[in-house]
Amino acid sequence: MGFGSLKGDLLRLAWKNLWRNRRRTIITLTALSVSVLLVQAAHNLAIGVYDQMIASGVRAGSGHIALYRGDFERSRDEKLSWPLGDLQARVAGLDGVANVLPRVYLPGLAQSSRESRGILLTGVDPAAEQEVNPFLRKLPAEKMVRTIDGRDAVIGLRLLRELQLKEGGKFVVTVQSRGGELTSELFRVRGVVKTGIKDIDGSLVMVGRKRAAAMMGAPGEIHELAVILTDRDRERPVFTALKNMLRGRGDLRPVTWDEAMPNLANAIKLDYASQKFIFSIILLIVTIGVINTLLMSVMERTREFGVILALGAGPARLRRMVLAEALILGVIAFILGTALGSLVTWYLVDVGIDLRRFVPENMEFGGVVFDPVLRATWDISWMAQIALYIVGLCLAASLYPAGKVARLEPVEAMRHV
């Protein structure tokens, strides 16, 4: 009899042994399969939601990659501006770059005839900004700032109410120029946005980039060049290309989105760490269940094992039998769990989880607003890893029962009742 035949006989015997106690085996397989389903689907949903948050955050914030002078992303020192020159066109020409957004940021004071509030004056290129920025997604084109050097302004809804203004109303913005003098300009409310983030809605004043730079006393300069990519997978090659492009440009440097937006990056890391902890608890419970199933199966067959040993079978054969039972459990759970996980992931990708009945129109997380329809994304490598991990977990959980069988003494085992 060949090795293949012996192996086949061992697997057939292990299969029969598993179904001696049908109820226990079904319960264990259900627990294993549901665990694979939960871990796979929850991970895919989390990755999909994180992608949504990052996509929304980079468009409203720093971009996938941002160019700054010095440590502007941390200090927000308005003196760290720099001349744009032809850099915008050169960056836009890189492979994998979808949009390039120059921006100016100036803290200041907004005053109406009735109230005054601290604000952040943001200078932008209106057409490019509205195409990309999710805060401006629902703003009609005729309500957007018209030119980069005009006196139109788009402001947050909360700020509009606090200043007791209406659309079309006038207000004054005062900032400190590069020379230290206070500079004031009159603006007219062209449009109003509601982002869902209290701080932004209460401080946003968006104007043309050239007008903001002139108020700063540094015409043609910007604080941030936000680079939006066609795909996040392009981040590394584009980042490398930007570093090469900026050689000889003083203290200009590229910064990835997770450095420029640490609140969002840290929120995602913390959330995923909590999920990993929950995954670990689920897998621990499953491990205990597998050990219990195999150990009970072994204890019920102690007398039978004693007879087999007395007939000349070695402890290694019994050990392999228990391991084969665990392998079969793991493989069945692998197939069923992955099939169920794929069906649930398919639903979450195609339909998603609609939370619009329970939450506001936009959800905020880590300082970023994103769509309340949560959708998953496929992570095939993770699904394969967790399925294979379940098989390995079953084998690992069988080591103690297998070791217990291997230590049985034939005479004592045959006396077992």
C-alpha positions, -999 to +999 in steps of 0.1 A: +000+000+000+015+034-011+019+066+009-010+082-011-033+054-002-024+056+035-029+094+034-063+089+018-074+063+043-063+086+071-084+115+058-115+093+052-112+079+088-108+115+101-139+126+082-160+097+096-147+105+131-158+141+129-193+132+120-197+107+149-211+137+169-228+156+141-242+183+163-209+193+178-191+193+145-218+215+129-217+240+158-179+242+155-180+246+117-206+273+120-185+292+145-154+289+123-172+299+091-190+328+107-157+340+122-141+340+088-172+358+074-171+385+101-134+392+100-133+393+062-164+414+057-155+438+086-120+443+073-132+450+037-158+474+050-133+492+072-108+495+043-136+508+020-146+535+046-110+545+052-106+549+014-137+571+014-124+593+043-090+596+027-105+605-007-127+632+009-099+644+032-072+649+006-096+668-017-107+692+010-073+693+027-037+688+017-041+664-013-025+630-015+008+649-015+014+686-006+043+709-012+053+732+017+081+755+027+098+746+059+075+731+086+043+749+075+022+717+079+029+718+116+035+755+125+010+771+101+032+801+100+018+824+073+053+838+067+063+804+052+049+813+017+068+808-015+065+818-052+045+794-073+061+803-107+058+775-132+058+747-106+020+741-108+022+733-146+053+711-141+037+691-113+004+688-133+024+672-161+036+643-139+022+608-147-005+599-121-014+635-112-051+644-116-052+680-102-029+705-086-044+731-062-025+762-050-038+776-018-031+806+005-040+805+042-043+836+064-058+840+098-078+872+101-109+889+114-142+892+095-164+921+103-200+930+093-219+961+103-231+941+134-206+914+144-170+903+140-155+868+141-120+852+138-117+835+104-093+816+082-090+834+048-083+807+022-072+818-013-078+793-041-081+789-079-119+788-080-126+765-110-100+739-100-111+740-063-148+735-071-140+706-093-121+687-065-132+701-031-161+681-016-171+711+005-181+728-027-198+698-043-233+712-039-225+748-044-240+760-078-214+773-102-229+807-102-224+809-064-187+802-066-159+828-065-156+840-101-119+851-104-086+847-086-083+884-079-119+896-074-138+904-042-162+875-042-162+852-012-177+819-002-182+816+035-194+789+060-231+789+070-224+793+107-201+823+100-228+838+078-253+836+106-229+848+133-220+879+112-258+883+106-252+885+069-272+873+038-260+862+004-249+893-015-240+911+018-207+929+023-182+924+050-146+934+057-116+910+063-086+922+081-053+903+081-017+911+091+005+916+060+041+903+056+054+937+068+034+936+100+007+961+089-030+954+091-046+951+057-083+952+052-104+944+021-141+945+014-157+913+001-192+903-010-208+870-001-211+851-033-220+817-019-225+798+013-214+762+022-223+738+050-196+713+056-209+697+087-177+705+106-184+732+132-150+748+131-149+751+094-185+763+090-177+790+116-144+802+101-143+795+064-138+825+041-127+814+006-116+840-019-094+842-051-058+832-046-043+864-060-065+886-038-054+867-007-017+868-017-020+906-023-034+910+012-005+890+026+019+914+009+035+886-012+019+887-047+022+854-066+031+834-035+012+805-019+014+784+013+004+750-001+004+731-034-020+702-030-015+674-054-045+651-062-036+617-077-055+596-101-050+566-077-035+562-043-012+536-057+006+563-075+017+580-043+052+566-040+064+572-076+049+607-077+064+615-043+098+604-056+094+625-088+085+656-067+116+652-045+137+651-076+119+681-091+124+702-059+162+697-058+177+732-056+144+748-045+156+757-010+134+744+018+105+733-004+096+697+003+068+672-005+047+658+024+023+628+022-013+632+033-008+613+066+019+638+076-001+668+065-033+655+081-022+637+113-057+639+129-072+618+101-042+594+099-042+589+137-080+584+138-078+557+112-049+540+129-068+540+163-100+527+147-082+499+129-063+490+160-095+486+179-109+464+151-078+442+153-084+437+190-119+426+183-107+403+156-083+388+181-110+381+206-132+364+179-103+342+169-094+334+205-130+322+211-129+301+180-096+286+191-111+275+224-141+260+205-118+240+182-098+227+212-130+217+230-144+199+199-112+179+193-105+172+230-141+159+236-138+138+205-105+123+218-119+117+253-150+099+239-127+075+220-101+068+246-111+031+248-110+029+210-076+044+209-064+019+235-075-010+213-058+005+182-026+009+202-029-026+214-032-039+178+002-023+170-006+012+158+020+037+169+012+070+188+023+089+157-006+075+137-032+086+163-016+120+164-019+123+126-055+112+128-064+141+152-044+165+131-063+153+100-096+160+117-085+195+126-073+200+090-107+190+076-124+214+100-102+242+089-105+235+052-143+233+053-144+265+074-120+281+048-144+273+019-177+282+036-164+313+054-147+327+024-178+321+002-200+338+028-175+366+033-174+372-005-212+374-007-214+399+021-185+419+007-201+419-027-232+434-011-213+460+008-194+471-023-225+472-045-251+485-021-233+495+011-248+504+045-270+535+043-268+555+075-286+586+062-317+578+082-298+578+115-271+605+110-268+639+094-263+643+057-226+641+061-205+622+086-174+636+103-145+615+114-109+627+122-118+662+110-130+649+076-166+648+062-175+617+042-206+601+027-229+583+052-234+555+027-206+531+038-191+509+011-166+481+013-137+475-010-121+441-020-090+431-003-084+396-018-050+391-002-064+398+033-093+374+027-069+347+016-046+354+046-074+352+072-088+320+056-054+303+057-049+316+092-081+298+103-067+265+088-034+271+107-054+280+139-073+247+137-040+227+133-025+247+162-056+241+184-053+204+177-017+201+191-029+196+227-055+169+219-031+152+195-004+152+222-028+138+248-036+109+224+000+102+218+007+098+255-020+072+261-010+039+276-029+010+258-039-009+290-051+022+308-070+035+277-088+001+273-100+003+309-115+038+303-153+039+304 
